[in-house]
């Protein structure tokens, strides 16, 4: 390892606080960063919804930050004590994940440092290193090709797999783009006209800390309408989740802004969006609508309003849906592949885990084929 390279792990909330000034400086050199790269997101994750302590590995070159790698160490319950697996932070409300990388961070330099990154965590014996939700635009996907693959009988190197597990839908908002097709625009004009017979149709965007608290209450109320509220999966029905999403409204971190968009039809809120906005990207984390207004497609009306607003803002280059929901198909958005990258240690345990995961993948594929007949 180069003498100029230093690697240090910071653990938990106290470690996060110590690392925060460096993280904020690094963010200034992360091109087109999104909410998943921002410390506000990771602070809320650690404070509210992650049961495991997160460690943040800082890689520096000659005192200049190149990368921050958020990781979780987990004991494997079915294996010998003292053996661990390493994961990116995982939760049902984490769809995307990434390393925080400086623009001049070279994966050809970082990839050989993987053993040192793991060692910095203080883990002596590990089986696999799993990164879920990695967008195909992330340099992290280069790990799969860059890591040394061991030959038969060779003790050095790693065993790697990489699979596309989902997609992330997004709209380009560069100058001259038209993310909404002509047919869709005509349909939405018709629906807006019909909704206008009930009352004025207007989008309200709330981003100031004082107004956000009341707007978030309206968001929770609408998001809980219909099947989510009836099924017990609404955010307002979960104290931890509501605390998590409310935490990011605080505005305590620069470089990211929370917004609540409300679509009013007359004197009622018909649809809502929960948004995290970085300088060039607007990410829609959560949506909801009142089923009473379903015939007007209020969620689509609100998305159209947001896209029009984003097109008018020269700074905004991208509107992300984060995931790729089925309803978005009729909008024909751009899609990027999202990967799960797994690195298996070249040990007896690592090889066994790779074989076990392979068998599980075959079983899942067979089950899908059987159920889809």
N, C-alpha and C positions, 0 to 999 in steps of 0.2 A: 504494500500500500504506500502511496506517495506520502512523503513527510509533510506535504502541504495539506493533505486531507485529514480532517478530524471528524469524528463521529461520536455523538453523545445523545443519550436517551433522557427524556424528561417525562416524569410519571405523574399521572392523575391531574387534578385541578391545580395543585400547587406547582407542578411542573409546567402546566399550560401557562400559568401566570408568569413564571420566570421566562418562558420562551416567547411570550406575546410581543415584546418590542422587536425581536428579531423577525418574527412571523410577519408583522406589519411592514417592516422594511423589505422583506423578501417579496411580499405581495406586489410591491411597486414594480417588480421586475418579472412578474408572471403575466405573459401575454394573454389578453382576453379572458381573464380569470372569471370563474362563475361562483355561485354560492358555495359549492362543495369545496372550494379552495380557501374559503374565508374563515378566519378564527371565530366569527360570530356563530356560524353553523356548528363548528366543533365544540364550542363552549356550551351551547344549548344541548347538544347530544350528550356530552359528559355529565352535565348538571341534571338532566331530566330522564332520558330514556335508555341509556346504556347501563346495564347492570355490571359489566366488566370495566375495570380501570383501563383507560387508554394511555398508551405510551407514545410519545412523539419523538421520533429519531431525527435529529438535526445533523445534516451533512454539510460541512463547510470546506472551502478550499482557500487556504491562506487567509482565514478569518472572514471570508465572505460566504454567506449562506447560499448553497446550491439547491437544497431540498429539505423538506420536512415530510416525514413518512408516519402517518398515524397508524398505530398497530395495537392489537389486543392479544394478550397471551392467555391461552386457555389450556387447562388440564383436560386430557382426554379421559372421560369417566370410565371407559371400559379397558383401559390399558394400565400398564405398570406405573405406580406413583413416580413422579419425577420426570415424566415424559409430557411434552407440551406440543400444541399446535399454535400457529401464529396466524391471525386473521386481520384483514381490514375491519373497521367497526361495522357491525351488522345489526340490522333491525328491520322490521317490516316497513318502517317509514324512511329507510335509507335505500333509494333506488340507484343512486350513482355514487361513485367513490373514486378518489384519485390521490396521487401524491401532489404536493405543492412544489412545483419545479420552477426554478429561475429560467429565463429565456435562454441563457447560455449554459444550462445544465446539459451535459452530453451523456446519453444513456450508455455510450461505449465506455465512459469513465465510471458511471454509477453501477453498471451491471456487475463488474468484478468485485464490487464492494458488498454484495449481498451477504457473504459470510460475516463481514464486520458489522453490518447493520443488525443481523440477528444476534451476534455476540454482545452488542451494546445493550441488549435487553436483559442480559444476565441469564439467558436460557442455555443450559449445557446440552440438553438432549431434546431435539424437536423432530417431528415427523413431516409436517407439511406447512407451507406458507401460502395462504389463500387470499387473493384479492378479488372481491366481487364488485360488480357494477362499474367496471372500468370502460369508459367510452373509447371508441376506436381512434379518436383524435388524440388520446393521451400517449405520450412517449412511453408510458409504463408497459404498453402492449409489446414493446420491443424486447422486453426481458425474455420472452419466450424464445426468440431467435438468438439473443445475445449470450445467454448463459451456456457455459460449457456443458455439453452432453457427454456423460461418461461412456467409454467403450466397455464391453463385457469384462468384468473383473477389475475395472478401474475404480479406485476409491474416491477420486476427486470428481467434482462436478455435481450437477443436479438433474433430476428427472422432471420434465415440465409438460403440462397439458394446458391448453387454452381453448375455450369453447364460447361461442356466441350464445348467450342465455336470454337476451331480450333486445329490444330496440328503444331508442329515445327519439321522439318526434320533435321537430323544430321548424320554424319558419324563418327564412332570410328576410331581413329588413334593410338591406343595403339600398342606396339610392337607385331608383329605377325598377326595383322589385315590385311584384304584385302578388303577394302570398295568397290572396283569395281569388279563386277562379270566377270568371264572369257569370256562370250559371249560379254559383253559390251566392254571389253578390245580389243577383236578381231575386233569388228566393228569400234572402234575408231582408231585402227592402220590402218585399211583400209582407213578411211576418212582422216587421217593425211597424208597417202601416196598420196592420190588423191590431197589434198591441196598442197602438196609439188611440184606438177607439175606446180603450179602457181608461187611458190616461197618458200623460206625457212620458216618453221613453228617454231616459237619460242615464249616462254612466257617471258615477261619482267616484273619484279617486281620492283616497285618504292616505296621507303619508306623514302627517305631523304627529309627534308622540302623544299629544293630548287627545286629538281626534281618533287616533288608532285604537285606543282602549274601547271606546263606544262602538267603533266600526267592527272591531273584532267580536264584540258581543252579537252584533247583527250577523256577522259571518257564521258564528257558531250556531245561531238560531236557524239560519237557512240550511247550513250543511247537515243539520240533524233532521231535516224534513224527510219524509218518505221512508224508504227501506232501511236507511242507515240508522235513523232513530228507532224504528221498530225492531231492528235486529240488534240493537245495543252496540253498534260499531261507530257511532258518531263521536267526533272529537270531544264535544262538551260532556259526554258521558264518561270520559276517562280523565281523571284529574291530572295524571302525569302527561298525557298528550296535550291537553289544553294548556298546561303550564309550559310545555316545550314550545308550542307555537306562539304563545304569548311572550315568552322570553325573547324571541327574536324581534319583537316590536320595539324593544327598549331604545334602540339607536345608540347604544353605548360604544359601538365599534364603528370607526370610519371606513368608508369604502364599500358599504353595502347599505341598502335601504329597503325596509319592508313597506309594502303597500297593501291595502285592501281595496279592491274594486267592487262597487255595488251597482247593479243595474236596477234602477227604479222604473216601475211601471205604475204611474199614478203615485199614490202615497205608500206603496209597498215595495219592499226589496224582493225582486223576482229571481236574481242570480247573484252569485258572489265568486270572487277569486282571491286567493291568498298568494301574494307575490313577493319574491326576493329579487331585488334589482341590483346588479353590479354595473360598472360603467358602460359595458357594451352588450350585456345580456339581461333579458327579462325572463325570469323563470316562474312558471305557474305551478306552485306546489300543491294547491288544493282548490277544488271548485265545489259549487253546490247550487241548487236551484229549487224553487218552490214548484211542486207538482201541480198546484192549482193553475200555474201559468204555462204548463208543459206544451200546450198547443202552439205557443208562440216561440218555442225553442229559445228560452231566455239565455241559456248558457252559450248558445251559438251567437246570439245578438251581442252578448258581452265580449266574446272572443273577437268578433269583428271590430267592435269599438276599440279594443286594446291594440289590435294589429294596425288599425288606422292611426292611432296615437303614436305607436312605435315607428311607423313609417315616417311620420312627421318629425321625429327626433333624430337628427343626424348621428348622434352618439350610439343609438341602439342599432346593433347589427343582427341581433338574433332574439327571437322569442321561443323559449323552450317549454315543451309540455312535460319535460323530465322523463316521463314514461311514454309508452305508445298505446294509449287506450283505443278500444275498438271504435268508439264514436268518432275519433279523429280521422278515420280512414276516408270519410267523404270530403275532408278538407285537402287531401293529397299533400300532406306535409313532407318535408325532407325527413329522412331517417338515418340514424347512425347506429351501427352495431354496438352492443354493450357486452363486454366479455367477463367471464370468470377465469382468472389466471391462477393456476396452482403450481407451486414449486415443491417437489418432494425431495427430502433429504436423501442423499445416496447412502442410506444405511438400511439394515435389515427391516427396521420399522417403517422407514420411508417407502421402501419397495412394497411392503405388505399393504400399507395404506393406499398406494397407487393401484395395486391389484384389486383391493376391496372397492375403491371408488369406481374402478372400471366395471366391476360386476354390478354395482348399483346402477350405473348409467345404462348398462344393457337391460337390466330389469325394468327400469323406467321406460325405456324405448319400447320394449316388448309389451308392457302394460298399455302404453298409448296406442300402439298398433291394434291391440286386442279390443280396446274400448271404442276405437274409432271405426270398427268394421260395421 
